[in-house]
Amino acid sequence: MIYISALLLFSVALAFLKPGLNKYGIKYIFLTPHGVSTIFFILIHIFMPVLQWYYGFFRYQNEYESLIYSISMFFSFLVYFLFNLGFILFNKNINNPIFFNIKDFNITYFNYKYLIFYALLIFAVGFYYSYQNIIQILSMGVDVYLRDRISFAYGQGIKVLFPHWIYISCMLVFFSYLMRNNKVYLLLFLLIFIYSAVYYSINSNRNSLFILFFLLFSIYLSCRDFKINFKYTFKIIFPFFCIYILYLIGKYRKEITSSEISHNDNYGLINSLNGAFGNHENIVWLLSNQYQILLGKTYLAGFSNFIPRALWIDKPYGAGPELKNMIYPGSYVLGQEGNSSLTTGFVTELLMNYGVFISLLASFSTGLFLCICFTYLKDKNNLFFKIIYIYLMVLFCSQFFYAEFLGFFSRTIFTLFPLLFGLIIFSIRRKS
């Protein structure tokens, strides 16, 4: 049942994706809300659940009912579908990929030397704080840090957020290189990119590194022509996916009858993927157990995250600690040494806060609201607006699906500051 459900949902998701791919090619995947969200939906709510079910790799329970497991995938699909429906109903053109053509913009005022200088200033701030974090992590030991990352971040506030400015500077330098094709710009980009990769590797933030790759490729596609014949590519890929699902079914049945389960050899790979994108089990657990609906508490926690807890003692927890206490009551206590949390994601938090039916309405409303914001950014004839559009579109259609809202919202707002400030500065230069 699990594999048939996954195959059905995968087929429907690809069918929705095919018209855009036929018309725009690979740009549709990386430069449209529908394309980005579909890729991450498939990864998080189809591919990973199948992988976890097959290997029996679960964190909260030893096993789940197959019916509830299938229902969880269909529920996730409805959330994803209504999210995208909110985009389409407001603006059908929102899923037209954006393309930077220097002739299409009135940018005679725009001097890329100033942009590089500004990007390096942003990097300097990010480098200062990220380097301090690296020293602190290495001094305490990476293994110790990984066991208690929450205590490491506790009380540091913006010191944990400033390091993310390094990938904002990486984006801006990369964009400047693509527009000007300057070798010095390329060298600067490579140096910043390598440092970003080192930093996110040391602090074990695989998701940030993955999103950085995704953003850079999206920016590349917005500036360069890159074509793949998806009509023939999917004709090749789809049969292999079907064969793989049938292979898993056959192998699973054989192992059940022979009682020779040999999944341990794949533990490292599954554990790594599960740590990055294995959030679907949250939904399965919530649908399998009784829990108290939070009525928006985790979203309030995200919006109020910049208010110090000293000024609001009863400020609500984010979704990670709340879910941890749902599954393991009393395991997360504020300020307790050794606290650990859970990564939630868009579908999980909707279910935690509103239950099944209202979650579907909230998903549609979220897509509608984001479409209004993205339409405003996309329609502006200004390069910085276009960069901000790509940045937010990728984040809200990818990271938003697997990150805790509190951390996602705080980080997005904070990393948006240098882009907004750059928009103001270069707009002033244009007027002058």
Rosetta blueprint (number, residue, H / E / L):
1 M L
2 I H
3 Y H
4 I H
5 S H
6 A H
7 L H
8 L H
9 L H
10 F H
11 S H
12 V H
13 A H
14 L H
15 A H
16 F H
17 L H
18 K H
19 P H
20 G H
21 L H
22 N H
23 K H
24 Y H
25 G L
26 I L
27 K H
28 Y H
29 I H
30 F H
31 L H
32 T L
33 P H
34 H H
35 G H
36 V H
37 S H
38 T H
39 I H
40 F H
41 F H
42 I H
43 L H
44 I H
45 H H
46 I H
47 F H
48 M H
49 P H
50 V H
51 L H
52 Q H
53 W H
54 Y H
55 Y H
56 G L
57 F L
58 F L
59 R L
60 Y L
61 Q L
62 N L
63 E L
64 Y L
65 E L
66 S H
67 L H
68 I H
69 Y H
70 S H
71 I H
72 S H
73 M H
74 F H
75 F H
76 S H
77 F H
78 L H
79 V H
80 Y H
81 F H
82 L H
83 F H
84 N H
85 L H
86 G H
87 F H
88 I H
89 L H
90 F H
91 N L
92 K H
93 N H
94 I H
95 N H
96 N L
97 P L
98 I L
99 F L
100 F L
101 N L
102 I H
103 K H
104 D H
105 F L
106 N L
107 I L
108 T L
109 Y L
110 F L
111 N L
112 Y H
113 K H
114 Y H
115 L H
116 I H
117 F H
118 Y H
119 A H
120 L H
121 L H
122 I H
123 F H
124 A H
125 V H
126 G H
127 F H
128 Y H
129 Y H
130 S H
131 Y H
132 Q H
133 N H
134 I H
135 I H
136 Q H
137 I H
138 L H
139 S H
140 M H
141 G L
142 V H
143 D H
144 V H
145 Y H
146 L H
147 R H
148 D L
149 R H
150 I H
151 S H
152 F H
153 A H
154 Y L
155 G L
156 Q L
157 G L
158 I H
159 K H
160 V H
161 L H
162 F H
163 P H
164 H H
165 W H
166 I H
167 Y H
168 I H
169 S H
170 C H
171 M H
172 L H
173 V H
174 F H
175 F H
176 S H
177 Y H
178 L H
179 M H
180 R H
181 N L
182 N L
183 K H
184 V H
185 Y H
186 L H
187 L H
188 L H
189 F H
190 L H
191 L H
192 I H
193 F H
194 I H
195 Y H
196 S H
197 A H
198 V H
199 Y H
200 Y H
201 S H
202 I H
203 N L
204 S L
205 N L
206 R H
207 N H
208 S H
209 L H
210 F H
211 I H
212 L H
213 F H
214 F H
215 L H
216 L H
217 F H
218 S H
219 I H
220 Y H
221 L H
222 S H
223 C H
224 R L
225 D L
226 F L
227 K L
228 I L
229 N L
230 F H
231 K H
232 Y H
233 T H
234 F H
235 K H
236 I H
237 I H
238 F H
239 P H
240 F H
241 F H
242 C H
243 I H
244 Y H
245 I H
246 L H
247 Y H
248 L H
249 I H
250 G H
251 K H
252 Y H
253 R H
254 K H
255 E H
256 I H
257 T H
258 S H
259 S L
260 E L
261 I L
262 S L
263 H L
264 N H
265 D H
266 N H
267 Y H
268 G H
269 L H
270 I H
271 N H
272 S H
273 L H
274 N H
275 G H
276 A H
277 F H
278 G L
279 N L
280 H H
281 E H
282 N H
283 I H
284 V H
285 W H
286 L H
287 L H
288 S H
289 N L
290 Q L
291 Y L
292 Q L
293 I L
294 L L
295 L L
296 G L
297 K H
298 T H
299 Y H
300 L H
301 A H
302 G H
303 F H
304 S L
305 N L
306 F L
307 I L
308 P L
309 R L
310 A L
311 L L
312 W L
313 I L
314 D L
315 K L
316 P L
317 Y L
318 G L
319 A H
320 G H
321 P H
322 E H
323 L H
324 K H
325 N H
326 M H
327 I H
328 Y L
329 P L
330 G L
331 S L
332 Y L
333 V L
334 L L
335 G L
336 Q L
337 E L
338 G L
339 N L
340 S L
341 S L
342 L L
343 T L
344 T L
345 G L
346 F H
347 V H
348 T H
349 E H
350 L H
351 L H
352 M H
353 N H
354 Y H
355 G H
356 V H
357 F H
358 I H
359 S H
360 L H
361 L H
362 A H
363 S H
364 F H
365 S H
366 T H
367 G H
368 L H
369 F H
370 L H
371 C H
372 I H
373 C H
374 F H
375 T H
376 Y H
377 L H
378 K H
379 D H
380 K L
381 N L
382 N L
383 L H
384 F H
385 F H
386 K H
387 I H
388 I H
389 Y H
390 I H
391 Y H
392 L H
393 M H
394 V H
395 L H
396 F H
397 C H
398 S L
399 Q H
400 F H
401 F H
402 Y H
403 A L
404 E L
405 F H
406 L H
407 G H
408 F H
409 F H
410 S H
411 R H
412 T H
413 I H
414 F H
415 T H
416 L H
417 F H
418 P H
419 L H
420 L H
421 F H
422 G H
423 L H
424 I H
425 I H
426 F H
427 S H
428 I H
429 R H
430 R H
431 K H
432 S L
